[in-house]
Amino acid sequence: MAQIDSFLRRLAADGGSDLHVSAGLPIKQRLHGSLQTIGDQALGDLEARSLLFELLSREQRERIETNLELDFAYELAGLARFRVNYFLQNNGIGGVFRLLPEQIRSAAELNLPPVVEQFGRLRSGLVLITGPTGSGKTATLGAIIDWINRNKAQHIITIEDPVEIVHRNRRSVISQREVGFHTQGFTTALRAASRQNPDVILVGEMRDLESTHLVLTLAEMGMLVFSTLHTSSAAKTVDRIVDIFPEDRQAQVRSMLSVCLKGSVSQKLIPHLSGKGRVVAVEVLIGTPSLGAIIREGSSSTLQGYIEGGKAEGMQLMDDSIMERLRSGLISAEDALLNANDKERFATKLKAGQLAAAQRA
């Protein structure tokens, strides 16, 4: 058993999400969103290297020495898989282990709106799952892909760095490709994907201009493509994609995006009022011809009104989702306001609600 395994087992037993090992610091784990110390004392660089390098092959050791960072997956049989990143920092080596769910949970089990799972019913187009690091994007994608796998006989290709959730073939055939092991890179795999007869493609992340353009092209070609971005709202998601490209290509990209964007799910995890666990808040955007016109015209500022007007179709704003969680007694007013996108508007609604409650009392 590797030395690090005991800390990873504790992380899983405590219900934590990440283990941090860094030279110059004690070992820490993230529990309910906050870091807590679990090691006895600060690690020296040699101690940290001993813990972290024990898991690596010779090839992986050479890669981190050359590239100064390394991504890979690590599995404790019968317990869990971990997404791992090693890196160099001012005190020496560092590593972060993200606990990945062993069991794939459905959208309902993740407390996501039912419409999220319905994105799996689409035949083509682009669906984006967005949010900050640690907001549950991987679990949401896992739920959607699992629904397709159970309900449709299709070929699903995933391109990831590393493979995070391992899917078993059910009704569908799933080909999971890990960058660095099964393909040279995202762009290489995306170029080859159209020749592999896919119905669904999951791209772990759109990292640069070329991979983003290939994702849009595949979605335009009639495949259903899922990917992620680190954005907090639908408007920022559209703008982020367009801004990746130079100005002379942005009109073309808006045209492509207006045709292929079928939806986006932006999510945040907010501390539960009890102090145990976190609560998901979700913004949902669904593609319609009206959305296409908004994107082509570059009117991202009108997307808030578009989403508000689409509640009957299952759309919702992030701040409305946060307010619902607050009214349900799941999160505090302080955390609700901290996580709101439009804090001024949210504070006004919050004060109005508090006043109304006081008057009823």
N, C-alpha and C positions, 0 to 999 in steps of 0.2 A: 504494500500500500504506500502510495506517495505521501510525503509529509503534509502536503497541502490538503489532503483528503479530509482530515479531521476537522479543519476549519470549514470546508465546503459542506460537510455533513451537518455541522452546527448551524450554518447559514440556512440550510434547507429545513432543519428542525425548528428553528426560530421563526420561520416564515419571512426571512430576509430576501432581498432582491439582488444585492451585489456584494462581493468580497473585494476589498482593496488591500493590496500588498505593495508597499513602497519603501524603498531604502530611506532611512532617516525617520520613520514613523512606526508605531505599533500597528499590527494588523487591525483593520476596521471592517465592519459590515454595515450595509444600509438596511435599516429596519423601519418600515412605515414611512419611508422618505427621508429619514435622518440617519447620519453616520454615527456609529457608536464603536468605541474601542473594545476589542475582544482579546488582543494579544497582551502578553505580560510586560513587554518593553519594546523600545524602538529597535528596528532591525538595521544592522549594518548592510552595506551593499553586498558583501560576500554571503551573509545569511539570506538575504532576499534572493540572490541569484541561485543559491542552493535550493531554496523552496520552489522557485519558478522554473529553473532550467531542468529540474528532474523530470518534467513532463514532456520535454522536447526531444525530437529526433535530431540527429546530426545536421540534417538538411535545414530544419527549422532554426537551429542555433546559428547556422551560417546566414540564414535570411535575416534574423534580427540584428546580427552584427553588421550586415551590409545595408539593410533598409532602415535600421534604428527603431523599427516597430514591427509587430507581428500580430495577425488575426488568425485565430483557429478555434475549433470546438473541442471540448473535453467532456467525456462522459464517465459518470460513476454508475456502473451497471446496477440496475434495480432502483436507483435513486433519482438521478436527474442528469440533464445535459447542461453545459455552460458555454456561453459565448465568451471568448477570452481575448483580451488585447494586452500585449506586452509593449512597453515603451521605455525610453530613456528619459530621465528627468534630472534636475540639478543635484540630487543626492545619490543618484545611481539608477538602478533598474526599478521599474514599477509594473504592476499588472492588475487588471480588473477582471473579475469573473462575474458575468451576468447569468443568474439562474434562469433557465428556460423551462417552460412548463412541460412536464412529462406527459400529462394527459391534455389533449386538445379540447378546450372548452368551446361550447357553442356561443353564439352572439347573446342568447338569452342568459346563459350562465355568466357571461362577462358584463351583464347589465347594459348591453348596448341596445339601441332602438331596433325593432324588428326589420326596418328597411335596410339596415347594414348588411344582413345576410342575403337580402334580395339582390344585391349587386352580383351575386353569384349566378343569377338567372340570365344575365346579359349574354348576348352572343358575341359582341365585339365592343371595342372602345377602350378608353383609359379610365381607371379608377385609382385615386390616390388616397393613401392613408397617411395623415400628417400629424405632427405634434413634436414636442421636445423629446430628447433622449429620456427613456424610462417612462414614457406615457402609455405603453401598452400596444404600440403599433404592431409588434410581432404577433401578439396574441390575437388581435383583430384579424390580421391577414390569415393567421392559422385557422380561425373559425370559418372564414369565407372559403378558403381552399378546401377545408375539410367538408364543407357543405357540398361543394361541387363534386368532390371525390365520392361522396356517398350517394349523390342524386343524379349524376350525369356520367355517361360513358364517353370520356374525352381524354385527350393527351395534354397533361399539365407539365410544363417545364418550369422549374425554379432555378434562378441564377443568384447565388448568395455568397457572401463573404463574412463568416462561414455559413454553412447550412445550419439553421437554427432549430426549427421544428421539423422532426422527421415524420413524414407521412407514409402510411402503408397503402399499397395499391388496393383499392376497393372496387367501385364501378369504373373508376378512371385508371389510366396508366400515368404514374407520376415519375418524371425524370428530374432528380435533384442534382444540380451541378454546383460544385464549390470552386470558387475562384482560387487559382493556385494549385489545385489538385486535378480538377476535371476540365478546366479551361484556363487560358492564359489571362483572361480579364473580362470585364463586363462587356466591352465593345466587341471583343472577339466572339463571345457567346451570343450576343444579340444579333450579330451579322449572320451567324450560322443558324439561328433559331428558325428562320422562315423556311429552311430546308429540312426541318425535323418534324414537319406536319403537326404543329401545335394547335390546340384550340385556346389554351390559356397559358399565359406567361407571367410569372412573378419575378420581378426584378428587385432585389433587396434594396437598392438605392440608386437613384439617378445622380451620379457623382460629377459629371462634367457635361460640356456642350455636346460632345459626340454621342455619349450614351443616351442623353435626353432626346436628341434628334432621332436616334434609332428607336427609342420607345414610342415616340409619336408616330413614326413611320409604320411600325408594326401594328399599332392600334388602328391607323388609317387603312391598313391592308386587310382588316377584317378579323384580327385576333383580339381576344380579351386580355388586356394587360393590366396588372396591378403593380404599384410601386409605392415608395414612401418619400416624404420630404420633411424637413424640420421647419414647418411653418405652423402658425397658430390659428389661422382662419382661411376661409375659402378665397377671400380677396388677396391675401398675401401669397397663397399657393399659386394662383394664376400669375401674379406679378413676378414671383420668383422664377417660374419657368421661362417667361418671356425675357426677363432680365439676364438670364444665362447667355443669351445670344447677342451678338453685336447689333447695333441699331439698324443696319441695313438689311438684317434678316428677321427683324421682329414682326413685321407685317405678315410675312409668310408663316411664322410660328403661330401668331394669333389665329390665322386662317386654319392651320392644322389643328390647333387646340380647340377651336370653336366647333369643329366637326367631330373630334374623337373624345373629348372629355365628357364622360357619362356620369361622373360623380366624384365627390371627395368627402372624406370623413376626417375631421380634425378633432383631436382628443387631448384631454389633460387628466392627470390623476391628482386628486385633492385629498389632503389628510381627512380621515373620518373624524367626526366630532368626539368620538370615544377615545381617540388617540391610538386606536388599533386599526391598521389597514388603511386603505385609500379608496376613494370614490371616483368613478369615471364620469367626466362631463364631456359631451360630444356635440360638435357642430356637423350638420349633414347638408350637403349640397347635391342636388339631383339635376342631371342634364336635361334640357328641353331646347326647342328651337330658340326660345327667348334668351337662354343662357348663351347660345352660340352668337347671337347678335351682340350681347353685352361684351363678350370676349373680343370679337372682331373690331368693335368700336373702341376698345381700350377703356371701357367704363367700369373698371373694377370697383369704384366707389359706390356703384349702385347695387352691388351684390347683396348687401345687407337687406335692402328693401325687397330684392328678388327672393331671398330665402324666407323673409317674414311672410311674403305673399304665397309661399309654397307649403305652408304648414299642412294643408289637406293631403299633399303628396308625400308627407313624411319628412319635410325639411325642417331644420331648426337651427337657431343661432347658438353659438357657444354660451353667450351670456344668459340666454333663456334657459339653457340646460343647467347652468350653474345656479340660477335662481330657483329652479325646480328642486335641485338637490338641497338648497338652503331651506326652502319651505317645508321639505320633507324631514327636516331635522337631522340630516346626514352630515352636514358640514357647518362650520362656524361662519358668522358674517364677515369676520376678518379674513379668513381664507377665501371666502367667496369673492370679496372685493379685490384681494390680491391677485386672483387668477382671472378676473374679468378682462375682456379685451378692451371694451370701452368703459373705463373706470368712472368717468364723469357721469355718463348715462346710467350706469349700474348703481352708482351711489344715490342718484336722484330717485330711482325706482325703489332702492332699499329704504331710503328715508320715508318715502310715501307709504310703503308697506308697514314700516314700524309705527308711523303716525296712525294709520288705519287700525292697527292692532291695539294701540293704546286707547283709541276712541271706543273700540268695541268693549274693551275691558272696563 
